[in-house]
Each structure stands twice: as C-alpha cells, then as structure tokens.
Amino acid sequence: MFSSRLPQTPAPNALSGALARLRERGIPYADLTESNPTRAGLAYPPDLLRSLADARSLVYEPAPLGLPAARHAVADDFRRRGVTIDPQRIVLTASTSEAYALLFKLLCDPGDRVLVPVPSYPLFEYLTRLEGVEADTYPLEYDGAWEIDLEALKRVITPRTRAVLVVSPSNPTGACLTRRELSRLAALCAEESLALIGDEVFADYPLRPRAEAAKSVLAQNLALTFSLGGLSKSAGLPQVKLGWIGVGGPPALVEPALEALELISDTYLSVSTPVQQAAAELLAWGGRIRGQIAARTRASLDQLRSAVARHPACRLLEPEAGWYAVLQVPGTRSEERIVLDLLERERVLVHPGYFFDFPREAFLVVSLLPPAEVFEDAVERMLPRLE
Ligand SMILES: Cc1ncc(COP(=O)(O)O)c(C=O)c1O
C-alpha cells in the first residue's frame, strides 16, 4: 500500500527499552544527547517572537524564492560571517531539512545517488530515501584532525551520482572543511558535473577554529554550490521554521538552478509570510541566543577537556566547531553495553558512535548544550565508569 521510499521504522533496541523503562518510572537522567536549544535552559527574551505578529503579514503575496526583504536579511547574515552573496541567490525554505528535499528534487531523478560523509548525521538516510535518492558514503578520517578521504570519495562516484554533501562544521565530529579540501572538492565536482551541497548550520559556533578552515562552500566558483543554513541553529529557534539556501558557482549553472528552484518552491510555498516579514528582526535578535549557546558550548568543551585529562584511557577528539564532542573510550565492551551501563548505573544518556556510523568502536558523542551544572556532574560520573 505504501511507497518503498519510506525508511523502515527503527526497531526497538536495548537502549530504547532501557530509556522507556526509566521514563515510565519517572526516574530522572542527565541527557547528554540534548540538541534542542529550547530545552537547554537558555534565557530566551519573552518578546523574541513579537515580530511574527507584524500586521504586514495579514497580506499574502506569494514569492516562491522568498520575500525580497527576507532574502536581503539572509544575505546580510551571510555577510556577518564574512561571506558575500547577492540576495538574488538566496532561496528561503522552512528548514534545512526541507532545503535538502528541494535540492534532491532539483538535482536527482529517482534512483540517482548522492555522496554523504561518514561518520555523520543520521537523518541523511531519511532525507535521501524520502526523495527516492540513494546515499553512498565517503569516509572522514581522523589523524589529529578530521579529513575527507578524497581518493575514497572518488571511488564511490558512479554515472548516477549527482551531488557531494559536506557538513561543515560536521555533526558530530565538529570538523570544518579546509580551504584546500574545498578547492579540491570543487574541482572534482566541476570535472564530474556534480553539485556541491554544504550544510553550514553550525558555522556560527567556532570552538577551536583552524586557520585553514574555509569560511563557506561558497568561497569558490568552480562548481554549482549550495550553502544550507537556518534559524534552527544560527538563532537557536528550530520551532520558528526558517532556513535558506545560498546558491553559488558558474553563472551558467546558477541561473537555471535558481529558475528551477523557483518552480519547485512555487509548488509548495512552504515558508510562512509572518516568518519572512520577521526574518530581519529574528536574525538580529537571534544573536542573543547565539551568544548564549556559543558561551555554553565553549565552557562545556573546556570542562570536558580538563575532565578527560584526568582519565587517560579516554580521548577527546577535539571539535573545531558545533554543538557536539566525540570521545574515544576503551573498546573492551561494545558501545551499546557502555551506553546502557552509563544510563542504568549513572543515569547519564549519551549517543553511541554507531548512531553516527563510526566505522569502528568505541566512540561516544555528547552534546555540549546542556546547562553547566547538568553537564559537569554527568561528565564527572561518566568518565570513571569508562576506564
Ligand atoms: C548537520 C545538520 N543539518 C541540518 C539539521 C536540521 O536543521 P533544520 O532544523 O533547519 O532542519 C541538523 C539538525 O540537527 C543538523 O545537525
């Protein structure tokens, strides 16, 4: 009855069972997987969303790529990050996830393929499958810093490959694309007629930036390129539903891509008028939330680093940016066993590396977003149990 594009519902496993039991019994636990900023104890000004009630929104003027003022506001926000883009090359979306869906519609026939990094963000499986697209993986290697294995990436290109996805800063590794990686990737994409899609939702959260980091995938003009972002991360407002695509590359490709995106977006018109009218103000006010998140994630990382230094069997894989940190821990037990043990005995929930397709065990991923008192206490209880 239903489409084969639907991914399988994840089967219950030992971890989801243990978590359900704790919840049923009302037993509290420290959630170091929390990635929802609105549940992280940040101080959101009560009138932060007042601009959504602007009377201008009582008029509906459909604009498939977005209202001009909102596209200007997003272009200004790119400029804040040191990236210059013409507002005409901005496409508004309801979220970054929706941006992926629009881009797969633009670039892929059913059965076409895109390249996604591993380890990486688990939603890619769903985002691709639901558009009838297949995901092939290319490896990120850690050797003091994460790098794209470009030779391995080239080997998975097939005649049906349409795009290379990069997540920079990466979820969960926190790695950023270097300028050298960007120019090599862009040259490869141009040569193979592939689009380059850069998920830059965490670009506002540097932790230990490297001088070689590229500012954006838009910092080259060789390949047809899409930079994805949104209020969800940049202003800690996932519930407001405003994302964007910045389009770059050779004008001969950018112009038809924008025309086609206009047609696709016109079919849905999914971005609400109130959020577009409010975009400039939300982007400006969002700085207050962004500042709190940036301070929180930096403080959590400092605390984690000094705690890990007291437990030499564990290693922190230093993130350059983003909201997460990866720990390498002794692999004497499976990741599932370790995570269950932490939950059942210490009441601390962390993500196992396999959730992000780490190629081997044992890695744990922690969110740097929880309030300091929750984070510090959980880390102090967790580390001795990992040795
Ligand atoms: C790397 C990455 N991209 C995109 C998203 C989704 O963002 P949005 O809420 O704008 O769909 C997330 C959410 O966690 C993410 O981690």
Ligand as a Chemical Component Dictionary entry (heavy atoms), coordinates in Angstrom:
data_LIG
# 
_chem_comp.id                   LIG 
_chem_comp.type                 NON-POLYMER 
_chem_comp.pdbx_formal_charge   0 
_chem_comp.three_letter_code    LIG 
# 
loop_
_chem_comp_atom.comp_id 
_chem_comp_atom.atom_id 
_chem_comp_atom.alt_atom_id 
_chem_comp_atom.type_symbol 
_chem_comp_atom.charge 
_chem_comp_atom.model_Cartn_x 
_chem_comp_atom.model_Cartn_y 
_chem_comp_atom.model_Cartn_z 
_chem_comp_atom.pdbx_ordinal 
LIG C1 C1 C 0 24.033 18.974 10.383 1  
LIG C2 C2 C 0 22.566 19.294 10.463 2  
LIG N1 N1 N 0 21.916 19.731 9.373  3  
LIG C3 C3 C 0 20.612 20.047 9.406  4  
LIG C4 C4 C 0 19.885 19.910 10.560 5  
LIG C5 C5 C 0 18.416 20.239 10.538 6  
LIG O1 O1 O 0 18.206 21.573 10.668 7  
LIG P1 P1 P 0 16.733 22.191 10.491 8  
LIG O2 O2 O 0 16.134 22.233 11.842 9  
LIG O3 O3 O 0 16.978 23.544 9.898  10 
LIG O4 O4 O 0 16.005 21.300 9.550  11 
LIG C6 C6 C 0 20.503 19.442 11.717 12 
LIG C7 C7 C 0 19.724 19.268 12.958 13 
LIG O5 O5 O 0 20.184 18.745 13.959 14 
LIG C8 C8 C 0 21.874 19.123 11.671 15 
LIG O6 O6 O 0 22.525 18.651 12.757 16 
# 
loop_
_chem_comp_bond.comp_id 
_chem_comp_bond.atom_id_1 
_chem_comp_bond.atom_id_2 
_chem_comp_bond.value_order 
_chem_comp_bond.pdbx_ordinal 
LIG C1 C2 SING 1  
LIG C2 N1 SING 2  
LIG C2 C8 DOUB 3  
LIG N1 C3 DOUB 4  
LIG C3 C4 SING 5  
LIG C4 C5 SING 6  
LIG C4 C6 DOUB 7  
LIG C5 O1 SING 8  
LIG O1 P1 SING 9  
LIG P1 O2 DOUB 10 
LIG P1 O3 SING 11 
LIG P1 O4 SING 12 
LIG C6 C7 SING 13 
LIG C6 C8 SING 14 
LIG C7 O5 DOUB 15 
LIG C8 O6 SING 16 
# 
